[in-house]
Amino acid sequence: MKRTHSLAIATFFALVILVAFPRSSQAQWILLEDTAHRMVQEGLDEMYNMNHTKANEIFTSLTKMMPGHPAGHFLLALNDWWRIKPNIADKAAVDKYSKSFNSHIDRSLAICDSLLKENEFDIVGLFFKGAAYGYRARLKSSDLRSKSVTDWIGVLKDANEGRKMLLECQRLAPSNSDVLLGSGLILYWSEELPNQVSALKTLSLPPGDKQIGLQMIRISAEKALYTKVEAKYALLEIMANNEKDWRQALTIADELYGFYPNNPDFHKYYARALYYRSQFDESDREWRKLLKRVKDRQFGYELSLVRQGLYYLGDIQLRKKPAEPAEAVTILREAIKVNERLDEEDSGYYIASILRLGNAYDLLGKRKEALEQYNKVLKLKDVGDRHTKAKGYLTKAYDGK
């Protein structure tokens, strides 16, 4: 159902998820003047709410205000990243912004190198160099599902460079809640990732501890000054996609979507969390709202979200009391068409849509059509327990239970 591997890989390589400027009580971090501080906060809010043009203007102004500081260029790269992130499975979306992203990353790295040449313990240079390497690895990892171990080694090289910088930052500023996010992600994914990506079992990853990692991420989500939103988002993805704690996921998604109602990733997780908490009417409403935004071409709401929305909407029609199988058939057939249009015939959403279409036909008494769908599922890749369910429905018609 999910691109779990891609998500896990991407999150692991976010060694530091966002820029961590100093608190006024921490002299080892640069102290931004009030004007720069306000600019960063305003730019981040615009970025998370998908107002990327405005965010770009603010971060560009920051580079002019502080030309010898890596923050502005890193934030410009981060802004490009959030243009990519909601549709990272869409190669066209990645290609559209990756050149600009890499250009800003390179500029940020160059400034960091200059700072570190003068002082090898310059915490600003260390931090932003680690962040830049982490994000570069994160983007490279977005399409690694079909790549070899050799390709993985190239990505891990960037990730390891970022990790070394982060560990040095943590040594210099051990109580900084912003840095805890990166440390927590390393600990969590070092243990979890080899369980999801078999190719990594042959490689040497840092020792991990999921529980301690989660605790560090939670502290960052609660107390960080600049990485709070990214920490909450990282926690949301982990709760939804790995830990399956949909109660926590809904709490976080509700908050993020409430603050940033134009962010398609936050919107998607909110709609999914409502579904998995059995709040089907509310989930139905949000998925329909999401699909309308795709139709209206709202930025970030792309066709890749439609296959998810249509599946959940179709499934919800079968869960209603009473069920509405005719409506489900209409929606699920459209979901299948969208997957085929996106060349996603091996995706979990495609296979699940076909299976649920068979269920809908069974409820309508159209057993022949239902059997066609179940047999079609068996010819596709076995995702989750779909083959087992299809075989069961071939023997006994779906009755809504």
C-alpha positions as CSV (number, residue, x, y, z in Angstrom):
1,M,0.0,0.0,0.0
2,K,2.8,2.4,0.8
3,R,6.3,3.0,-0.7
4,T,7.6,2.0,2.7
5,H,11.2,1.3,1.5
6,S,11.4,4.7,-0.2
7,L,10.0,6.5,2.9
8,A,12.3,4.7,5.2
9,I,15.3,5.4,3.1
10,A,14.5,9.0,2.7
11,T,13.9,9.5,6.4
12,F,17.1,7.7,7.4
13,F,19.2,10.0,5.3
14,A,17.7,13.1,6.8
15,L,20.5,13.2,9.4
16,V,19.4,16.7,10.3
17,I,16.0,17.6,9.0
18,L,16.1,21.3,9.2
19,V,18.3,24.3,10.1
20,A,19.0,24.6,13.8
21,F,19.9,28.1,14.8
22,P,21.0,28.9,18.3
23,R,18.9,29.6,21.3
24,S,20.0,32.8,23.0
25,S,21.4,30.9,25.9
26,Q,23.6,28.7,23.8
27,A,26.6,30.8,22.8
28,Q,28.1,28.1,20.7
29,W,25.4,28.6,18.1
30,I,25.3,31.8,16.1
31,L,23.1,34.4,17.5
32,L,20.8,35.7,14.8
33,E,19.6,39.2,15.0
34,D,15.9,39.6,15.5
35,T,15.4,40.6,11.8
36,A,17.1,37.4,10.6
37,H,15.3,35.3,13.1
38,R,11.9,36.6,12.0
39,M,12.8,36.1,8.4
40,V,13.7,32.5,9.0
41,Q,10.5,31.8,10.9
42,E,8.4,33.5,8.3
43,G,10.1,31.7,5.5
44,L,9.6,28.3,7.1
45,D,5.9,29.0,7.6
46,E,5.5,30.0,4.0
47,M,7.4,26.9,2.9
48,Y,5.4,24.4,4.9
49,N,2.2,26.0,3.7
50,M,3.5,25.5,0.1
51,N,3.9,29.2,-0.6
52,H,7.3,28.4,-2.2
53,T,7.7,31.6,-4.2
54,K,7.3,33.7,-1.1
55,A,9.7,31.4,0.9
56,N,12.2,31.7,-1.9
57,E,12.1,35.5,-1.8
58,I,12.7,35.5,2.0
59,F,15.6,32.9,1.9
60,T,17.2,34.7,-1.0
61,S,17.1,37.9,1.0
62,L,18.8,36.0,3.8
63,T,21.7,35.0,1.6
64,K,22.2,38.7,0.7
65,M,22.0,39.8,4.4
66,M,24.5,37.1,5.5
67,P,26.6,36.1,2.4
68,G,29.2,34.3,4.4
69,H,26.6,32.1,6.2
70,P,25.4,28.8,4.8
71,A,21.9,29.0,6.2
72,G,20.3,31.0,3.4
73,H,21.4,28.6,0.6
74,F,20.6,25.6,2.7
75,L,17.1,26.9,3.3
76,L,16.7,27.5,-0.4
77,A,17.6,23.9,-1.0
78,L,15.1,22.9,1.7
79,N,12.4,24.9,-0.1
80,D,13.2,22.9,-3.3
81,W,13.0,19.8,-1.2
82,W,9.5,20.6,-0.1
83,R,8.5,21.2,-3.7
84,I,9.6,17.7,-4.4
85,K,8.6,15.8,-1.2
86,P,4.8,15.6,-1.6
87,N,5.3,13.8,-5.0
88,I,8.7,12.2,-4.6
89,A,7.5,9.1,-6.4
90,D,6.9,11.2,-9.5
91,K,10.2,11.3,-11.4
92,A,9.1,14.4,-13.4
93,A,8.5,16.3,-10.1
94,V,12.0,15.3,-8.8
95,D,13.7,16.2,-12.0
96,K,12.0,19.6,-12.2
97,Y,13.5,20.9,-9.0
98,S,16.6,18.7,-8.4
99,K,19.0,21.0,-10.4
100,S,18.1,24.0,-8.3
101,F,18.3,21.9,-5.1
102,N,21.8,20.6,-5.9
103,S,23.0,24.1,-6.8
104,H,22.0,25.5,-3.4
105,I,23.4,22.4,-1.6
106,D,26.7,22.9,-3.4
107,R,26.8,26.6,-2.5
108,S,26.0,25.9,1.1
109,L,28.8,23.2,1.2
110,A,31.3,25.7,-0.3
111,I,30.6,28.2,2.5
112,C,30.8,25.5,5.1
113,D,34.2,24.5,3.8
114,S,35.5,28.0,4.0
115,L,34.3,28.3,7.6
116,L,35.9,24.9,8.5
117,K,39.2,25.8,6.8
118,E,39.5,28.7,9.2
119,N,38.3,26.7,12.2
120,E,37.8,22.9,12.0
121,F,35.5,23.1,15.0
122,D,33.3,25.9,13.6
123,I,29.9,24.6,14.7
124,V,28.0,26.5,12.0
125,G,30.2,24.9,9.3
126,L,29.9,21.5,10.8
127,F,26.1,21.7,11.2
128,F,25.2,22.9,7.8
129,K,27.7,20.7,6.1
130,G,26.1,17.7,7.8
131,A,22.7,18.9,6.9
132,A,23.6,19.5,3.3
133,Y,25.2,16.0,2.9
134,G,22.2,14.5,4.6
135,Y,19.7,16.1,2.3
136,R,21.7,15.3,-0.8
137,A,21.8,11.7,0.2
138,R,18.1,11.9,1.0
139,L,17.2,13.0,-2.5
140,K,19.6,10.5,-4.2
141,S,17.9,7.7,-2.2
142,S,14.4,8.6,-3.5
143,D,14.6,6.2,-6.5
144,L,16.9,3.5,-5.1
145,R,14.3,0.7,-5.1
146,S,15.7,-0.5,-8.5
147,K,19.4,0.2,-7.8
148,S,22.2,-2.1,-6.8
149,V,24.3,-2.3,-3.7
150,T,27.0,-0.3,-5.5
151,D,24.5,2.6,-5.9
152,W,23.6,2.3,-2.3
153,I,27.3,2.7,-1.3
154,G,27.4,6.0,-3.1
155,V,24.4,7.3,-1.2
156,L,25.7,6.0,2.1
157,K,29.0,7.8,1.6
158,D,27.1,11.1,1.6
159,A,25.0,10.0,4.5
160,N,28.0,9.0,6.6
161,E,29.8,12.3,5.9
162,G,26.7,14.0,7.3
163,R,26.5,11.7,10.2
164,K,30.1,12.5,11.2
165,M,29.4,16.3,11.2
166,L,26.2,15.8,13.2
167,L,28.0,13.8,15.9
168,E,30.6,16.5,16.3
169,C,27.8,19.1,16.6
170,Q,26.2,16.9,19.3
171,R,29.5,16.8,21.1
172,L,29.8,20.6,21.0
173,A,26.1,21.3,21.9
174,P,24.8,18.1,23.6
175,S,21.6,19.7,25.0
176,N,20.4,21.4,21.8
177,S,16.9,20.0,21.0
178,D,17.3,20.8,17.3
179,V,20.3,18.5,17.0
180,L,18.5,15.7,18.8
181,L,16.2,15.3,15.8
182,G,19.1,14.1,13.6
183,S,20.5,11.9,16.3
184,G,17.2,10.4,17.0
185,L,16.6,9.6,13.3
186,I,20.0,7.9,13.0
187,L,19.3,5.7,16.1
188,Y,15.8,4.8,14.9
189,W,16.6,4.0,11.3
190,S,19.9,2.3,11.9
191,E,17.9,-0.4,13.6
192,E,14.8,-0.3,11.5
193,L,16.1,0.1,7.9
194,P,17.8,-3.2,7.4
195,N,14.5,-4.9,8.3
196,Q,12.9,-3.1,5.4
197,V,15.6,-3.1,2.8
198,S,17.4,-6.4,2.5
199,A,20.3,-5.0,0.4
200,L,21.4,-3.0,3.5
201,K,21.9,-6.1,5.6
202,T,25.2,-6.7,3.8
203,L,26.4,-3.2,4.6
204,S,27.7,-1.8,7.9
205,L,25.3,0.8,9.4
206,P,25.7,2.6,12.7
207,P,24.4,0.8,15.8
208,G,20.8,1.8,16.4
209,D,18.1,1.9,19.1
210,K,14.6,2.6,18.0
211,Q,13.2,3.4,21.4
212,I,15.9,5.9,22.3
213,G,15.7,7.3,18.8
214,L,12.0,7.9,19.2
215,Q,12.5,9.6,22.6
216,M,15.0,12.0,21.0
217,I,12.7,12.8,18.1
218,R,9.8,13.5,20.6
219,I,12.0,15.9,22.6
220,S,12.8,17.7,19.4
221,A,9.1,17.8,18.4
222,E,8.3,19.4,21.7
223,K,11.2,21.7,22.5
224,A,13.2,22.4,19.3
225,L,13.2,26.0,18.2
226,Y,13.5,25.6,14.4
227,T,13.2,21.9,13.7
228,K,9.9,21.4,15.6
229,V,7.7,21.0,12.5
230,E,10.2,18.6,10.8
231,A,10.5,16.6,14.0
232,K,6.7,16.3,14.2
233,Y,6.5,15.3,10.6
234,A,9.2,12.6,11.0
235,L,7.4,11.3,14.0
236,L,4.1,11.2,12.0
237,E,5.7,9.2,9.2
238,I,7.2,6.7,11.7
239,M,3.9,6.3,13.7
240,A,1.9,5.9,10.5
241,N,4.1,3.7,8.4
242,N,6.2,1.7,10.8
243,E,4.8,1.7,14.3
244,K,1.2,1.7,13.1
245,D,0.2,3.9,16.0
246,W,-2.7,5.7,14.3
247,R,-3.9,7.4,17.4
248,Q,-0.6,9.3,17.8
249,A,-0.5,9.8,14.0
250,L,-3.9,11.4,14.0
251,T,-3.0,13.7,16.8
252,I,0.2,14.9,15.0
253,A,-1.5,15.1,11.5
254,D,-4.4,17.1,12.9
255,E,-2.0,19.6,14.4
256,L,0.3,19.9,11.3
257,Y,-2.6,20.1,8.8
258,G,-4.4,22.6,11.1
259,F,-1.3,25.0,11.0
260,Y,-0.5,24.3,7.3
261,P,-3.7,23.5,5.5
262,N,-2.2,23.8,2.0
263,N,0.5,21.1,2.6
264,P,-0.6,18.0,0.6
265,D,1.6,15.6,2.7
266,F,0.1,16.8,6.0
267,H,-3.4,16.7,4.4
268,K,-2.8,13.1,3.1
269,Y,-1.7,11.8,6.5
270,Y,-4.6,13.5,8.2
271,A,-7.1,11.8,5.8
272,R,-5.3,8.4,6.2
273,A,-5.2,8.7,10.0
274,L,-8.9,9.4,10.1
275,Y,-9.5,6.3,8.0
276,Y,-7.4,4.1,10.2
277,R,-9.1,5.5,13.3
278,S,-12.4,4.4,11.8
279,Q,-13.6,8.0,11.4
280,F,-14.9,7.2,8.0
281,D,-17.2,10.2,7.4
282,E,-14.5,12.6,8.3
283,S,-12.0,10.7,6.1
284,D,-14.4,10.6,3.2
285,R,-14.7,14.4,3.5
286,E,-10.9,15.0,3.5
287,W,-10.2,12.7,0.6
288,R,-12.8,14.4,-1.5
289,K,-11.4,17.8,-0.5
290,L,-7.9,16.5,-1.5
291,L,-9.2,15.2,-4.9
292,K,-10.8,18.5,-5.6
293,R,-7.5,20.3,-5.0
294,V,-5.9,18.0,-7.5
295,K,-8.6,18.8,-10.0
296,D,-8.2,22.5,-9.3
297,R,-4.4,22.1,-9.8
298,Q,-3.5,23.4,-6.4
299,F,0.3,23.2,-6.1
300,G,1.6,20.0,-4.7
301,Y,-1.7,18.1,-5.2
302,E,-0.6,15.9,-8.1
303,L,-2.1,12.9,-9.8
304,S,0.0,10.5,-7.7
305,L,-2.2,11.5,-4.7
306,V,-5.3,10.5,-6.7
307,R,-4.6,6.8,-6.7
308,Q,-4.5,6.9,-2.9
309,G,-7.6,9.1,-2.5
310,L,-9.7,7.0,-4.9
311,Y,-8.8,3.8,-3.2
312,Y,-9.7,5.0,0.3
313,L,-12.9,6.6,-0.9
314,G,-13.9,3.4,-2.7
315,D,-13.1,1.3,0.4
316,I,-15.0,3.7,2.7
317,Q,-18.2,3.1,0.5
318,L,-18.0,-0.6,1.4
319,R,-17.6,0.2,5.1
320,K,-20.6,2.4,5.4
321,K,-23.8,1.2,7.1
322,P,-25.4,0.3,4.8
323,A,-22.7,-0.2,2.2
324,E,-22.8,1.6,-1.1
325,P,-21.3,-0.9,-3.5
326,A,-22.5,0.8,-6.7
327,E,-20.7,4.0,-5.7
328,A,-17.7,1.9,-4.7
329,V,-17.5,0.3,-8.2
330,T,-17.5,3.7,-9.9
331,I,-14.7,5.1,-7.6
332,L,-12.6,1.9,-7.7
333,R,-12.7,1.6,-11.4
334,E,-11.4,5.1,-11.7
335,A,-8.7,4.3,-9.1
336,I,-7.5,1.4,-11.3
337,K,-7.5,3.7,-14.4
338,V,-5.3,6.2,-12.6
339,N,-2.8,3.6,-11.5
340,E,-2.6,2.3,-15.1
341,R,-2.1,5.8,-16.4
342,L,0.7,6.3,-13.9
343,D,2.2,3.0,-14.9
344,E,1.7,1.8,-11.3
345,E,0.4,-1.7,-11.9
346,D,2.7,-3.2,-9.3
347,S,1.7,-0.7,-6.5
348,G,-0.2,-1.8,-3.5
349,Y,-3.0,0.7,-4.2
350,Y,-3.5,-0.7,-7.6
351,I,-3.8,-4.3,-6.3
352,A,-5.9,-3.3,-3.3
353,S,-8.3,-1.4,-5.6
354,I,-8.8,-4.4,-7.8
355,L,-9.5,-6.6,-4.8
356,R,-12.0,-4.2,-3.3
357,L,-13.7,-3.8,-6.7
358,G,-14.2,-7.6,-6.6
359,N,-15.8,-7.1,-3.1
360,A,-18.1,-4.4,-4.4
361,Y,-19.2,-6.7,-7.3
362,D,-19.9,-9.5,-4.8
363,L,-22.2,-7.2,-2.7
364,L,-24.0,-6.3,-5.9
365,G,-24.5,-10.0,-6.7
366,K,-22.3,-9.9,-9.7
367,R,-20.3,-13.0,-8.9
368,K,-18.8,-13.4,-12.4
369,E,-17.3,-9.9,-12.4
370,A,-16.1,-10.4,-8.9
371,L,-14.2,-13.6,-9.8
372,E,-12.6,-11.8,-12.7
373,Q,-11.1,-9.2,-10.2
374,Y,-9.9,-11.9,-7.8
375,N,-8.2,-13.8,-10.5
376,K,-6.6,-10.6,-11.8
377,V,-5.1,-10.0,-8.3
378,L,-3.5,-13.5,-8.3
379,K,-1.7,-12.6,-11.6
380,L,-0.1,-9.5,-10.0
381,K,2.6,-9.1,-7.4
382,D,1.7,-10.4,-4.0
383,V,1.6,-7.3,-1.8
384,G,0.8,-7.9,1.9
385,D,-1.9,-10.6,2.2
386,R,-3.7,-9.7,-1.1
387,H,-3.2,-13.2,-2.7
388,T,-4.5,-14.9,0.4
389,K,-7.6,-12.8,0.5
390,A,-8.2,-13.2,-3.2
391,K,-8.0,-17.0,-2.9
392,G,-10.5,-16.8,0.0
393,Y,-13.0,-14.8,-2.0
394,L,-12.7,-17.2,-4.9
395,T,-14.0,-19.8,-2.5
396,K,-16.5,-17.7,-0.7
397,A,-18.1,-14.5,-1.9
398,Y,-17.4,-11.3,0.1
399,D,-20.4,-10.6,2.3
400,G,-19.3,-7.3,3.9
401,K,-17.8,-8.9,7.0
